[in-house]
Amino acid sequence: MKSDLRIAITASINAGKAIMKIYDADQIKVDFKEDKSPLTEADLASNSCIMSFLKDTPYPVISEENKLLDYDLRKSWSDYWIVDPLDGTKEFIKRNGEFTVNVALCSKGQPVLGVIYVPVERTLYYGDALSGEAFKTVLDKNHSIDKELFSESDRIKTANISKELIRVVASRSHMNQDTVNFIEGINKDYKDVEIVSAGSSLKFCLVAEGKADVYPRFAPTMEWDTAAGHAICKAVGIKVISRESNKELEYNKSNLLNPHFLVSN
């Protein structure tokens, strides 16, 4: 697993560097897909970079920017990568820095390895759900790792929950009525409720590293939005529970749209 994780880390960092070359340009050209979601040159450059690293692994790839294969072909897959080359394209366009590269390895419907790279901050989150280890490593200004990976000093863990304060992660773009109702519902159980905002898959990272306690997501997401963050959360003992089935989110479904879910320790 460590060798697969290292490949995912290398792919994510190099994709982040490719993204930053475009991010630092004077203008960002934006196109739109059929579903009206934005698409930039950075999405495609990142995807091309990641695929160049994953193509020599024994696992097929599900990526937001690849042509999606029919479920009749995918349903026999046991192990596979799930990739979001640029999670938070809207944040990228706004230049607020809250976008990520997400790479996950899944097995039999569950994420087992996850990497999330934050190119602007040069921050790397990575986790192995099977060994129960997750880490946060900050790279140097050249996006190079100047220390050993998997260092105990970089290991992350969840926070202890108190009855005094609960910190709820709420999306900048998706604070809908269901989320408001959820927050109002837990108000009675805690002395204080704090709202923590973040973009893209950073919301998973906040819970995994103990900077937040719960992340309700009651708006649409796709499997590539969640797989890497799910793996990292799983590595520190946090579950990502479907509101439909009351079980952990599953991957490589016939429809890659996720149900609403709750991330909580």
Secondary structure, 3 states (H helix, E strand, C coil): CHHHHHHHHHHHHHHHHHHHHHHCCCCCCEEECCCCCEEEHHHHHHHHHHHHHHCCCCCCEEECCCCCCCHHHHCCCCEEEEEEEEECHHHHHHCCCCCEEEEEEEECCEEEEEEEEECCCCEEEEEECCCCEEEEEECCCCCCCCCCCCCHHHECCCCCCCCCEEEEEEECCCCCHHHHHHHHHHHHHCCEEEEEEECCCHHHHHHHCCCCCEEEECCCCEHHHHHHHHHHHHHCCCEEEECCCCCECCCCCCCCECCCEEEEC
